[in-house]
Amino acid sequence: MGNEEKAEQDTTEELLDTYERKRKNKTDDVIATQAVLCIILAVMFCCGRFFYPEITEAVFTRLKGLASDSSYVIVNPIDLLREVIDKH
């Protein structure tokens, strides 16, 4: 019985240590995710500019318009979906 209690305590301590490490690294994960997304978007725009210049230009123009318009800080996805549905 003593060995089982000791093993259970070690497992609990290991879980707590793992949880603490993950909790401390949350901000690093967010920053890394944003960096990866930015790199992927940059590669997509570069490749899109080469293969589909008209479409890429239209997307970039729309993105530039959204970035310069202060009324749309975050685009509401429900309104965006409604606009797409209304067009069809």
PDB file of N, CA, C and O in Angstrom, chain B, residues numbered from 101:
ATOM      1  N   MET B 101       0.813  -1.190   0.000  1.00  0.00           N
ATOM      2  CA  MET B 101       0.000   0.000   0.000  1.00  0.00           C
ATOM      3  C   MET B 101       0.861   1.261   0.000  1.00  0.00           C
ATOM      4  O   MET B 101       0.475   2.258  -0.611  1.00  0.00           O
ATOM      5  N   GLY B 102       1.978   1.248   0.644  1.00  0.00           N
ATOM      6  CA  GLY B 102       2.832   2.420   0.723  1.00  0.00           C
ATOM      7  C   GLY B 102       3.346   2.836  -0.645  1.00  0.00           C
ATOM      8  O   GLY B 102       3.439   4.028  -0.938  1.00  0.00           O
ATOM      9  N   ASN B 103       3.680   1.865  -1.482  1.00  0.00           N
ATOM     10  CA  ASN B 103       4.175   2.165  -2.829  1.00  0.00           C
ATOM     11  C   ASN B 103       3.091   2.793  -3.699  1.00  0.00           C
ATOM     12  O   ASN B 103       3.373   3.689  -4.494  1.00  0.00           O
ATOM     13  N   GLU B 104       1.850   2.326  -3.550  1.00  0.00           N
ATOM     14  CA  GLU B 104       0.746   2.875  -4.340  1.00  0.00           C
ATOM     15  C   GLU B 104       0.488   4.333  -3.970  1.00  0.00           C
ATOM     16  O   GLU B 104       0.256   5.169  -4.843  1.00  0.00           O
ATOM     17  N   GLU B 105       0.531   4.634  -2.672  1.00  0.00           N
ATOM     18  CA  GLU B 105       0.316   6.016  -2.230  1.00  0.00           C
ATOM     19  C   GLU B 105       1.439   6.914  -2.734  1.00  0.00           C
ATOM     20  O   GLU B 105       1.198   8.044  -3.158  1.00  0.00           O
ATOM     21  N   LYS B 106       2.663   6.407  -2.687  1.00  0.00           N
ATOM     22  CA  LYS B 106       3.811   7.177  -3.158  1.00  0.00           C
ATOM     23  C   LYS B 106       3.692   7.432  -4.664  1.00  0.00           C
ATOM     24  O   LYS B 106       3.956   8.546  -5.117  1.00  0.00           O
ATOM     25  N   ALA B 107       3.304   6.431  -5.439  1.00  0.00           N
ATOM     26  CA  ALA B 107       3.143   6.580  -6.878  1.00  0.00           C
ATOM     27  C   ALA B 107       2.028   7.569  -7.197  1.00  0.00           C
ATOM     28  O   ALA B 107       2.138   8.367  -8.128  1.00  0.00           O
ATOM     29  N   GLU B 108       0.943   7.507  -6.406  1.00  0.00           N
ATOM     30  CA  GLU B 108      -0.174   8.421  -6.627  1.00  0.00           C
ATOM     31  C   GLU B 108       0.241   9.859  -6.332  1.00  0.00           C
ATOM     32  O   GLU B 108      -0.143  10.779  -7.053  1.00  0.00           O
ATOM     33  N   GLN B 109       1.021  10.051  -5.278  1.00  0.00           N
ATOM     34  CA  GLN B 109       1.500  11.392  -4.937  1.00  0.00           C
ATOM     35  C   GLN B 109       2.423  11.933  -6.021  1.00  0.00           C
ATOM     36  O   GLN B 109       2.330  13.101  -6.396  1.00  0.00           O
ATOM     37  N   ASP B 110       3.325  11.072  -6.529  1.00  0.00           N
ATOM     38  CA  ASP B 110       4.237  11.501  -7.592  1.00  0.00           C
ATOM     39  C   ASP B 110       3.464  11.895  -8.843  1.00  0.00           C
ATOM     40  O   ASP B 110       3.796  12.885  -9.495  1.00  0.00           O
ATOM     41  N   THR B 111       2.444  11.130  -9.175  1.00  0.00           N
ATOM     42  CA  THR B 111       1.642  11.430 -10.355  1.00  0.00           C
ATOM     43  C   THR B 111       0.921  12.756 -10.186  1.00  0.00           C
ATOM     44  O   THR B 111       0.870  13.557 -11.120  1.00  0.00           O
ATOM     45  N   THR B 112       0.369  12.995  -9.016  1.00  0.00           N
ATOM     46  CA  THR B 112      -0.332  14.253  -8.757  1.00  0.00           C
ATOM     47  C   THR B 112       0.630  15.428  -8.846  1.00  0.00           C
ATOM     48  O   THR B 112       0.294  16.454  -9.437  1.00  0.00           O
ATOM     49  N   GLU B 113       1.803  15.297  -8.276  1.00  0.00           N
ATOM     50  CA  GLU B 113       2.793  16.360  -8.325  1.00  0.00           C
ATOM     51  C   GLU B 113       3.256  16.617  -9.758  1.00  0.00           C
ATOM     52  O   GLU B 113       3.459  17.763 -10.157  1.00  0.00           O
ATOM     53  N   GLU B 114       3.421  15.532 -10.530  1.00  0.00           N
ATOM     54  CA  GLU B 114       3.818  15.697 -11.924  1.00  0.00           C
ATOM     55  C   GLU B 114       2.736  16.426 -12.712  1.00  0.00           C
ATOM     56  O   GLU B 114       3.045  17.286 -13.536  1.00  0.00           O
ATOM     57  N   LEU B 115       1.474  16.091 -12.469  1.00  0.00           N
ATOM     58  CA  LEU B 115       0.373  16.762 -13.144  1.00  0.00           C
ATOM     59  C   LEU B 115       0.324  18.236 -12.782  1.00  0.00           C
ATOM     60  O   LEU B 115       0.111  19.082 -13.650  1.00  0.00           O
ATOM     61  N   LEU B 116       0.521  18.551 -11.508  1.00  0.00           N
ATOM     62  CA  LEU B 116       0.525  19.951 -11.081  1.00  0.00           C
ATOM     63  C   LEU B 116       1.684  20.715 -11.719  1.00  0.00           C
ATOM     64  O   LEU B 116       1.517  21.857 -12.147  1.00  0.00           O
ATOM     65  N   ASP B 117       2.853  20.085 -11.782  1.00  0.00           N
ATOM     66  CA  ASP B 117       4.005  20.729 -12.422  1.00  0.00           C
ATOM     67  C   ASP B 117       3.739  20.978 -13.907  1.00  0.00           C
ATOM     68  O   ASP B 117       4.055  22.047 -14.431  1.00  0.00           O
ATOM     69  N   THR B 118       3.165  19.998 -14.569  1.00  0.00           N
ATOM     70  CA  THR B 118       2.844  20.142 -15.990  1.00  0.00           C
ATOM     71  C   THR B 118       1.833  21.264 -16.195  1.00  0.00           C
ATOM     72  O   THR B 118       1.977  22.072 -17.112  1.00  0.00           O
ATOM     73  N   TYR B 119       0.817  21.316 -15.349  1.00  0.00           N
ATOM     74  CA  TYR B 119      -0.207  22.357 -15.451  1.00  0.00           C
ATOM     75  C   TYR B 119       0.412  23.739 -15.257  1.00  0.00           C
ATOM     76  O   TYR B 119       0.107  24.663 -16.010  1.00  0.00           O
ATOM     77  N   GLU B 120       1.268  23.886 -14.265  1.00  0.00           N
ATOM     78  CA  GLU B 120       1.914  25.177 -14.001  1.00  0.00           C
ATOM     79  C   GLU B 120       2.786  25.614 -15.175  1.00  0.00           C
ATOM     80  O   GLU B 120       2.790  26.789 -15.539  1.00  0.00           O
ATOM     81  N   ARG B 121       3.523  24.676 -15.769  1.00  0.00           N
ATOM     82  CA  ARG B 121       4.370  25.019 -16.909  1.00  0.00           C
ATOM     83  C   ARG B 121       3.529  25.460 -18.099  1.00  0.00           C
ATOM     84  O   ARG B 121       3.869  26.430 -18.776  1.00  0.00           O
ATOM     85  N   LYS B 122       2.440  24.757 -18.355  1.00  0.00           N
ATOM     86  CA  LYS B 122       1.569  25.127 -19.472  1.00  0.00           C
ATOM     87  C   LYS B 122       0.913  26.471 -19.228  1.00  0.00           C
ATOM     88  O   LYS B 122       0.770  27.269 -20.154  1.00  0.00           O
ATOM     89  N   ARG B 123       0.514  26.727 -17.999  1.00  0.00           N
ATOM     90  CA  ARG B 123      -0.137  27.998 -17.686  1.00  0.00           C
ATOM     91  C   ARG B 123       0.826  29.167 -17.850  1.00  0.00           C
ATOM     92  O   ARG B 123       0.421  30.240 -18.295  1.00  0.00           O
ATOM     93  N   LYS B 124       2.075  28.978 -17.504  1.00  0.00           N
ATOM     94  CA  LYS B 124       3.066  30.042 -17.627  1.00  0.00           C
ATOM     95  C   LYS B 124       3.430  30.316 -19.073  1.00  0.00           C
ATOM     96  O   LYS B 124       3.817  31.437 -19.402  1.00  0.00           O
ATOM     97  N   ASN B 125       3.318  29.329 -19.944  1.00  0.00           N
ATOM     98  CA  ASN B 125       3.718  29.481 -21.342  1.00  0.00           C
ATOM     99  C   ASN B 125       2.570  29.895 -22.255  1.00  0.00           C
ATOM    100  O   ASN B 125       2.741  29.904 -23.474  1.00  0.00           O
ATOM    101  N   LYS B 126       1.411  30.237 -21.709  1.00  0.00           N
ATOM    102  CA  LYS B 126       0.249  30.604 -22.533  1.00  0.00           C
ATOM    103  C   LYS B 126       0.552  31.807 -23.419  1.00  0.00           C
ATOM    104  O   LYS B 126       0.236  31.779 -24.609  1.00  0.00           O
ATOM    105  N   THR B 127       1.155  32.859 -22.875  1.00  0.00           N
ATOM    106  CA  THR B 127       1.425  34.049 -23.680  1.00  0.00           C
ATOM    107  C   THR B 127       2.415  33.742 -24.787  1.00  0.00           C
ATOM    108  O   THR B 127       2.296  34.281 -25.887  1.00  0.00           O
ATOM    109  N   ASP B 128       3.382  32.892 -24.519  1.00  0.00           N
ATOM    110  CA  ASP B 128       4.334  32.498 -25.552  1.00  0.00           C
ATOM    111  C   ASP B 128       3.627  31.759 -26.676  1.00  0.00           C
ATOM    112  O   ASP B 128       3.962  31.946 -27.845  1.00  0.00           O
ATOM    113  N   ASP B 129       2.653  30.923 -26.339  1.00  0.00           N
ATOM    114  CA  ASP B 129       1.909  30.186 -27.345  1.00  0.00           C
ATOM    115  C   ASP B 129       1.098  31.126 -28.222  1.00  0.00           C
ATOM    116  O   ASP B 129       1.024  30.931 -29.435  1.00  0.00           O
ATOM    117  N   VAL B 130       0.493  32.137 -27.627  1.00  0.00           N
ATOM    118  CA  VAL B 130      -0.301  33.099 -28.394  1.00  0.00           C
ATOM    119  C   VAL B 130       0.593  33.864 -29.358  1.00  0.00           C
ATOM    120  O   VAL B 130       0.247  34.036 -30.527  1.00  0.00           O
ATOM    121  N   ILE B 131       1.724  34.318 -28.882  1.00  0.00           N
ATOM    122  CA  ILE B 131       2.650  35.066 -29.727  1.00  0.00           C
ATOM    123  C   ILE B 131       3.170  34.188 -30.857  1.00  0.00           C
ATOM    124  O   ILE B 131       3.251  34.633 -32.002  1.00  0.00           O
ATOM    125  N   ALA B 132       3.519  32.956 -30.546  1.00  0.00           N
ATOM    126  CA  ALA B 132       4.019  32.038 -31.575  1.00  0.00           C
ATOM    127  C   ALA B 132       2.937  31.749 -32.614  1.00  0.00           C
ATOM    128  O   ALA B 132       3.230  31.686 -33.808  1.00  0.00           O
ATOM    129  N   THR B 133       1.702  31.573 -32.177  1.00  0.00           N
ATOM    130  CA  THR B 133       0.602  31.305 -33.101  1.00  0.00           C
ATOM    131  C   THR B 133       0.385  32.494 -34.032  1.00  0.00           C
ATOM    132  O   THR B 133       0.195  32.312 -35.234  1.00  0.00           O
ATOM    133  N   GLN B 134       0.413  33.695 -33.491  1.00  0.00           N
ATOM    134  CA  GLN B 134       0.245  34.889 -34.324  1.00  0.00           C
ATOM    135  C   GLN B 134       1.381  35.025 -35.330  1.00  0.00           C
ATOM    136  O   GLN B 134       1.153  35.400 -36.480  1.00  0.00           O
ATOM    137  N   ALA B 135       2.586  34.726 -34.907  1.00  0.00           N
ATOM    138  CA  ALA B 135       3.727  34.814 -35.815  1.00  0.00           C
ATOM    139  C   ALA B 135       3.593  33.803 -36.951  1.00  0.00           C
ATOM    140  O   ALA B 135       3.854  34.129 -38.109  1.00  0.00           O
ATOM    141  N   VAL B 136       3.190  32.592 -36.624  1.00  0.00           N
ATOM    142  CA  VAL B 136       3.018  31.557 -37.651  1.00  0.00           C
ATOM    143  C   VAL B 136       1.910  31.949 -38.623  1.00  0.00           C
ATOM    144  O   VAL B 136       2.058  31.772 -39.833  1.00  0.00           O
ATOM    145  N   LEU B 137       0.805  32.480 -38.108  1.00  0.00           N
ATOM    146  CA  LEU B 137      -0.285  32.910 -38.984  1.00  0.00           C
ATOM    147  C   LEU B 137       0.156  34.041 -39.913  1.00  0.00           C
ATOM    148  O   LEU B 137      -0.204  34.053 -41.090  1.00  0.00           O
ATOM    149  N   CYS B 138       0.923  34.976 -39.397  1.00  0.00           N
ATOM    150  CA  CYS B 138       1.418  36.072 -40.234  1.00  0.00           C
ATOM    151  C   CYS B 138       2.340  35.553 -41.337  1.00  0.00           C
ATOM    152  O   CYS B 138       2.271  36.011 -42.478  1.00  0.00           O
ATOM    153  N   ILE B 139       3.187  34.609 -40.997  1.00  0.00           N
ATOM    154  CA  ILE B 139       4.091  34.034 -41.999  1.00  0.00           C
ATOM    155  C   ILE B 139       3.299  33.293 -43.065  1.00  0.00           C
ATOM    156  O   ILE B 139       3.586  33.422 -44.255  1.00  0.00           O
ATOM    157  N   ILE B 140       2.301  32.515 -42.645  1.00  0.00           N
ATOM    158  CA  ILE B 140       1.470  31.772 -43.601  1.00  0.00           C
ATOM    159  C   ILE B 140       0.724  32.737 -44.518  1.00  0.00           C
ATOM    160  O   ILE B 140       0.667  32.525 -45.729  1.00  0.00           O
ATOM    161  N   LEU B 141       0.154  33.796 -43.946  1.00  0.00           N
ATOM    162  CA  LEU B 141      -0.551  34.786 -44.773  1.00  0.00           C
ATOM    163  C   LEU B 141       0.394  35.472 -45.762  1.00  0.00           C
ATOM    164  O   LEU B 141       0.029  35.704 -46.914  1.00  0.00           O
ATOM    165  N   ALA B 142       1.591  35.791 -45.316  1.00  0.00           N
ATOM    166  CA  ALA B 142       2.559  36.429 -46.210  1.00  0.00           C
ATOM    167  C   ALA B 142       2.925  35.502 -47.363  1.00  0.00           C
ATOM    168  O   ALA B 142       3.009  35.942 -48.509  1.00  0.00           O
ATOM    169  N   VAL B 143       3.141  34.241 -47.071  1.00  0.00           N
ATOM    170  CA  VAL B 143       3.462  33.265 -48.123  1.00  0.00           C
ATOM    171  C   VAL B 143       2.279  33.110 -49.072  1.00  0.00           C
ATOM    172  O   VAL B 143       2.460  33.034 -50.287  1.00  0.00           O
ATOM    173  N   MET B 144       1.067  33.062 -48.519  1.00  0.00           N
ATOM    174  CA  MET B 144      -0.121  32.932 -49.367  1.00  0.00           C
ATOM    175  C   MET B 144      -0.268  34.148 -50.292  1.00  0.00           C
ATOM    176  O   MET B 144      -0.597  33.989 -51.467  1.00  0.00           O
ATOM    177  N   PHE B 145      -0.031  35.350 -49.775  1.00  0.00           N
ATOM    178  CA  PHE B 145      -0.123  36.538 -50.615  1.00  0.00           C
ATOM    179  C   PHE B 145       0.955  36.538 -51.696  1.00  0.00           C
ATOM    180  O   PHE B 145       0.688  36.918 -52.837  1.00  0.00           O
ATOM    181  N   CYS B 146       2.162  36.117 -51.348  1.00  0.00           N
ATOM    182  CA  CYS B 146       3.236  36.070 -52.347  1.00  0.00           C
ATOM    183  C   CYS B 146       2.923  35.051 -53.444  1.00  0.00           C
ATOM    184  O   CYS B 146       3.066  35.345 -54.631  1.00  0.00           O
ATOM    185  N   CYS B 147       2.503  33.870 -53.047  1.00  0.00           N
ATOM    186  CA  CYS B 147       2.161  32.839 -54.035  1.00  0.00           C
ATOM    187  C   CYS B 147       0.911  33.237 -54.818  1.00  0.00           C
ATOM    188  O   CYS B 147       0.839  33.017 -56.027  1.00  0.00           O
ATOM    189  N   GLY B 148      -0.056  33.813 -54.144  1.00  0.00           N
ATOM    190  CA  GLY B 148      -1.267  34.254 -54.812  1.00  0.00           C
ATOM    191  C   GLY B 148      -0.984  35.345 -55.821  1.00  0.00           C
ATOM    192  O   GLY B 148      -1.592  35.385 -56.891  1.00  0.00           O
ATOM    193  N   ARG B 149      -0.066  36.225 -55.484  1.00  0.00           N
ATOM    194  CA  ARG B 149       0.305  37.319 -56.404  1.00  0.00           C
ATOM    195  C   ARG B 149       0.929  36.752 -57.676  1.00  0.00           C
ATOM    196  O   ARG B 149       0.778  37.319 -58.758  1.00  0.00           O
ATOM    197  N   PHE B 150       1.624  35.638 -57.535  1.00  0.00           N
ATOM    198  CA  PHE B 150       2.281  35.026 -58.681  1.00  0.00           C
ATOM    199  C   PHE B 150       1.289  34.231 -59.536  1.00  0.00           C
ATOM    200  O   PHE B 150       1.304  34.336 -60.762  1.00  0.00           O
ATOM    201  N   PHE B 151       0.421  33.433 -58.886  1.00  0.00           N
ATOM    202  CA  PHE B 151      -0.483  32.550 -59.620  1.00  0.00           C
ATOM    203  C   PHE B 151      -1.830  33.189 -59.954  1.00  0.00           C
ATOM    204  O   PHE B 151      -2.365  32.968 -61.040  1.00  0.00           O
ATOM    205  N   TYR B 152      -2.379  33.974 -59.036  1.00  0.00           N
ATOM    206  CA  TYR B 152      -3.693  34.595 -59.224  1.00  0.00           C
ATOM    207  C   TYR B 152      -3.615  36.081 -58.881  1.00  0.00           C
ATOM    208  O   TYR B 152      -4.113  36.490 -57.833  1.00  0.00           O
ATOM    209  N   PRO B 153      -3.009  36.888 -59.729  1.00  0.00           N
ATOM    210  CA  PRO B 153      -2.790  38.290 -59.370  1.00  0.00           C
ATOM    211  C   PRO B 153      -4.078  39.102 -59.197  1.00  0.00           C
ATOM    212  O   PRO B 153      -4.137  39.981 -58.337  1.00  0.00           O
ATOM    213  N   GLU B 154      -5.110  38.821 -60.001  1.00  0.00           N
ATOM    214  CA  GLU B 154      -6.346  39.606 -59.902  1.00  0.00           C
ATOM    215  C   GLU B 154      -7.056  39.345 -58.579  1.00  0.00           C
ATOM    216  O   GLU B 154      -7.495  40.276 -57.903  1.00  0.00           O
ATOM    217  N   ILE B 155      -7.164  38.076 -58.221  1.00  0.00           N
ATOM    218  CA  ILE B 155      -7.850  37.717 -56.976  1.00  0.00           C
ATOM    219  C   ILE B 155      -7.073  38.232 -55.775  1.00  0.00           C
ATOM    220  O   ILE B 155      -7.655  38.773 -54.834  1.00  0.00           O
ATOM    221  N   THR B 156      -5.767  38.063 -55.812  1.00  0.00           N
ATOM    222  CA  THR B 156      -4.935  38.518 -54.700  1.00  0.00           C
ATOM    223  C   THR B 156      -5.011  40.033 -54.544  1.00  0.00           C
ATOM    224  O   THR B 156      -5.049  40.545 -53.425  1.00  0.00           O
ATOM    225  N   GLU B 157      -5.034  40.737 -55.648  1.00  0.00           N
ATOM    226  CA  GLU B 157      -5.142  42.194 -55.587  1.00  0.00           C
ATOM    227  C   GLU B 157      -6.475  42.624 -54.986  1.00  0.00           C
ATOM    228  O   GLU B 157      -6.530  43.569 -54.199  1.00  0.00           O
ATOM    229  N   ALA B 158      -7.548  41.930 -55.357  1.00  0.00           N
ATOM    230  CA  ALA B 158      -8.870  42.245 -54.804  1.00  0.00           C
ATOM    231  C   ALA B 158      -8.915  41.977 -53.297  1.00  0.00           C
ATOM    232  O   ALA B 158      -9.453  42.782 -52.537  1.00  0.00           O
ATOM    233  N   VAL B 159      -8.353  40.857 -52.873  1.00  0.00           N
ATOM    234  CA  VAL B 159      -8.325  40.534 -51.442  1.00  0.00           C
ATOM    235  C   VAL B 159      -7.477  41.539 -50.685  1.00  0.00           C
ATOM    236  O   VAL B 159      -7.857  41.991 -49.605  1.00  0.00           O
ATOM    237  N   PHE B 160      -6.324  41.892 -51.249  1.00  0.00           N
ATOM    238  CA  PHE B 160      -5.440  42.854 -50.594  1.00  0.00           C
ATOM    239  C   PHE B 160      -6.090  44.231 -50.501  1.00  0.00           C
ATOM    240  O   PHE B 160      -5.949  44.916 -49.488  1.00  0.00           O
ATOM    241  N   THR B 161      -6.796  44.636 -51.546  1.00  0.00           N
ATOM    242  CA  THR B 161      -7.496  45.918 -51.523  1.00  0.00           C
ATOM    243  C   THR B 161      -8.574  45.927 -50.454  1.00  0.00           C
ATOM    244  O   THR B 161      -8.727  46.907 -49.725  1.00  0.00           O
ATOM    245  N   ARG B 162      -9.319  44.838 -50.363  1.00  0.00           N
ATOM    246  CA  ARG B 162     -10.360  44.727 -49.326  1.00  0.00           C
ATOM    247  C   ARG B 162      -9.733  44.767 -47.935  1.00  0.00           C
ATOM    248  O   ARG B 162     -10.246  45.443 -47.044  1.00  0.00           O
ATOM    249  N   LEU B 163      -8.638  44.053 -47.745  1.00  0.00           N
ATOM    250  CA  LEU B 163      -7.943  44.037 -46.459  1.00  0.00           C
ATOM    251  C   LEU B 163      -7.412  45.418 -46.108  1.00  0.00           C
ATOM    252  O   LEU B 163      -7.496  45.850 -44.959  1.00  0.00           O
ATOM    253  N   LYS B 164      -6.865  46.103 -47.098  1.00  0.00           N
ATOM    254  CA  LYS B 164      -6.356  47.451 -46.866  1.00  0.00           C
ATOM    255  C   LYS B 164      -7.497  48.398 -46.497  1.00  0.00           C
ATOM    256  O   LYS B 164      -7.336  49.261 -45.634  1.00  0.00           O
ATOM    257  N   GLY B 165      -8.644  48.239 -47.147  1.00  0.00           N
ATOM    258  CA  GLY B 165      -9.801  49.061 -46.826  1.00  0.00           C
ATOM    259  C   GLY B 165     -10.303  48.817 -45.417  1.00  0.00           C
ATOM    260  O   GLY B 165     -10.656  49.758 -44.706  1.00  0.00           O
ATOM    261  N   LEU B 166     -10.336  47.556 -45.013  1.00  0.00           N
ATOM    262  CA  LEU B 166     -10.769  47.238 -43.648  1.00  0.00           C
ATOM    263  C   LEU B 166      -9.783  47.760 -42.610  1.00  0.00           C
ATOM    264  O   LEU B 166     -10.184  48.194 -41.530  1.00  0.00           O
ATOM    265  N   ALA B 167      -8.502  47.718 -42.935  1.00  0.00           N
ATOM    266  CA  ALA B 167      -7.490  48.182 -41.991  1.00  0.00           C
ATOM    267  C   ALA B 167      -7.533  49.694 -41.828  1.00  0.00           C
ATOM    268  O   ALA B 167      -7.237  50.213 -40.751  1.00  0.00           O
ATOM    269  N   SER B 168      -7.898  50.398 -42.886  1.00  0.00           N
ATOM    270  CA  SER B 168      -7.912  51.858 -42.796  1.00  0.00           C
ATOM    271  C   SER B 168      -9.221  52.401 -42.223  1.00  0.00           C
ATOM    272  O   SER B 168      -9.259  53.537 -41.750  1.00  0.00           O
ATOM    273  N   ASP B 169     -10.284  51.617 -42.259  1.00  0.00           N
ATOM    274  CA  ASP B 169     -11.586  52.052 -41.740  1.00  0.00           C
ATOM    275  C   ASP B 169     -11.651  51.767 -40.244  1.00  0.00           C
ATOM    276  O   ASP B 169     -11.577  50.611 -39.829  1.00  0.00           O
ATOM    277  N   SER B 170     -11.787  52.799 -39.444  1.00  0.00           N
ATOM    278  CA  SER B 170     -11.769  52.621 -37.990  1.00  0.00           C
ATOM    279  C   SER B 170     -13.099  52.115 -37.443  1.00  0.00           C
ATOM    280  O   SER B 170     -13.163  51.696 -36.287  1.00  0.00           O
ATOM    281  N   SER B 171     -14.151  52.144 -38.237  1.00  0.00           N
ATOM    282  CA  SER B 171     -15.446  51.672 -37.735  1.00  0.00           C
ATOM    283  C   SER B 171     -15.484  50.144 -37.634  1.00  0.00           C
ATOM    284  O   SER B 171     -16.268  49.598 -36.859  1.00  0.00           O
ATOM    285  N   TYR B 172     -14.653  49.458 -38.403  1.00  0.00           N
ATOM    286  CA  TYR B 172     -14.589  48.003 -38.347  1.00  0.00           C
ATOM    287  C   TYR B 172     -13.299  47.578 -37.655  1.00  0.00           C
ATOM    288  O   TYR B 172     -12.329  47.198 -38.310  1.00  0.00           O
ATOM    289  N   VAL B 173     -13.299  47.644 -36.359  1.00  0.00           N
ATOM    290  CA  VAL B 173     -12.118  47.184 -35.637  1.00  0.00           C
ATOM    291  C   VAL B 173     -12.041  45.670 -35.751  1.00  0.00           C
ATOM    292  O   VAL B 173     -10.990  45.118 -36.074  1.00  0.00           O
ATOM    293  N   ILE B 174     -13.140  45.010 -35.488  1.00  0.00           N
ATOM    294  CA  ILE B 174     -13.248  43.566 -35.675  1.00  0.00           C
ATOM    295  C   ILE B 174     -14.516  43.329 -36.479  1.00  0.00           C
ATOM    296  O   ILE B 174     -15.600  43.760 -36.086  1.00  0.00           O
ATOM    297  N   VAL B 175     -14.376  42.650 -37.593  1.00  0.00           N
ATOM    298  CA  VAL B 175     -15.532  42.386 -38.439  1.00  0.00           C
ATOM    299  C   VAL B 175     -16.392  41.323 -37.769  1.00  0.00           C
ATOM    300  O   VAL B 175     -15.901  40.278 -37.343  1.00  0.00           O
ATOM    301  N   ASN B 176     -17.661  41.609 -37.689  1.00  0.00           N
ATOM    302  CA  ASN B 176     -18.604  40.661 -37.106  1.00  0.00           C
ATOM    303  C   ASN B 176     -18.840  39.537 -38.110  1.00  0.00           C
ATOM    304  O   ASN B 176     -19.367  39.794 -39.193  1.00  0.00           O
ATOM    305  N   PRO B 177     -18.464  38.296 -37.783  1.00  0.00           N
ATOM    306  CA  PRO B 177     -18.603  37.207 -38.744  1.00  0.00           C
ATOM    307  C   PRO B 177     -20.056  36.911 -39.110  1.00  0.00           C
ATOM    308  O   PRO B 177     -20.324  36.434 -40.213  1.00  0.00           O
ATOM    309  N   ILE B 178     -20.980  37.181 -38.224  1.00  0.00           N
ATOM    310  CA  ILE B 178     -22.388  36.936 -38.524  1.00  0.00           C
ATOM    311  C   ILE B 178     -22.870  37.915 -39.589  1.00  0.00           C
ATOM    312  O   ILE B 178     -23.578  37.522 -40.517  1.00  0.00           O
ATOM    313  N   ASP B 179     -22.490  39.197 -39.462  1.00  0.00           N
ATOM    314  CA  ASP B 179     -22.862  40.176 -40.479  1.00  0.00           C
ATOM    315  C   ASP B 179     -22.211  39.861 -41.820  1.00  0.00           C
ATOM    316  O   ASP B 179     -22.827  40.026 -42.873  1.00  0.00           O
ATOM    317  N   LEU B 180     -20.974  39.409 -41.772  1.00  0.00           N
ATOM    318  CA  LEU B 180     -20.272  39.037 -42.993  1.00  0.00           C
ATOM    319  C   LEU B 180     -20.967  37.866 -43.678  1.00  0.00           C
ATOM    320  O   LEU B 180     -21.126  37.867 -44.899  1.00  0.00           O
ATOM    321  N   LEU B 181     -21.375  36.881 -42.910  1.00  0.00           N
ATOM    322  CA  LEU B 181     -22.090  35.722 -43.448  1.00  0.00           C
ATOM    323  C   LEU B 181     -23.438  36.149 -44.015  1.00  0.00           C
ATOM    324  O   LEU B 181     -23.853  35.660 -45.066  1.00  0.00           O
ATOM    325  N   ARG B 182     -24.114  37.045 -43.334  1.00  0.00           N
ATOM    326  CA  ARG B 182     -25.403  37.530 -43.811  1.00  0.00           C
ATOM    327  C   ARG B 182     -25.248  38.273 -45.135  1.00  0.00           C
ATOM    328  O   ARG B 182     -26.087  38.124 -46.023  1.00  0.00           O
ATOM    329  N   GLU B 183     -24.190  39.071 -45.283  1.00  0.00           N
ATOM    330  CA  GLU B 183     -23.951  39.765 -46.541  1.00  0.00           C
ATOM    331  C   GLU B 183     -23.715  38.777 -47.683  1.00  0.00           C
ATOM    332  O   GLU B 183     -24.209  38.980 -48.791  1.00  0.00           O
ATOM    333  N   VAL B 184     -22.966  37.717 -47.418  1.00  0.00           N
ATOM    334  CA  VAL B 184     -22.693  36.710 -48.451  1.00  0.00           C
ATOM    335  C   VAL B 184     -23.977  35.995 -48.845  1.00  0.00           C
ATOM    336  O   VAL B 184     -24.209  35.747 -50.028  1.00  0.00           O
ATOM    337  N   ILE B 185     -24.810  35.664 -47.871  1.00  0.00           N
ATOM    338  CA  ILE B 185     -26.076  34.976 -48.140  1.00  0.00           C
ATOM    339  C   ILE B 185     -27.025  35.890 -48.912  1.00  0.00           C
ATOM    340  O   ILE B 185     -27.716  35.438 -49.825  1.00  0.00           O
ATOM    341  N   ASP B 186     -27.061  37.167 -48.552  1.00  0.00           N
ATOM    342  CA  ASP B 186     -27.949  38.111 -49.235  1.00  0.00           C
ATOM    343  C   ASP B 186     -27.564  38.307 -50.695  1.00  0.00           C
ATOM    344  O   ASP B 186     -28.430  38.555 -51.535  1.00  0.00           O
ATOM    345  N   LYS B 187     -26.287  38.199 -51.005  1.00  0.00           N
ATOM    346  CA  LYS B 187     -25.828  38.377 -52.386  1.00  0.00           C
ATOM    347  C   LYS B 187     -26.290  37.235 -53.278  1.00  0.00           C
ATOM    348  O   LYS B 187     -26.464  37.412 -54.483  1.00  0.00           O
ATOM    349  N   HIS B 188     -26.488  36.057 -52.681  1.00  0.00           N
ATOM    350  CA  HIS B 188     -26.862  34.883 -53.489  1.00  0.00           C
ATOM    351  C   HIS B 188     -28.290  34.623 -53.360  1.00  0.00           C
ATOM    352  O   HIS B 188     -28.802  33.679 -53.961  1.00  0.00           O
TER     353      HIS B 188
END
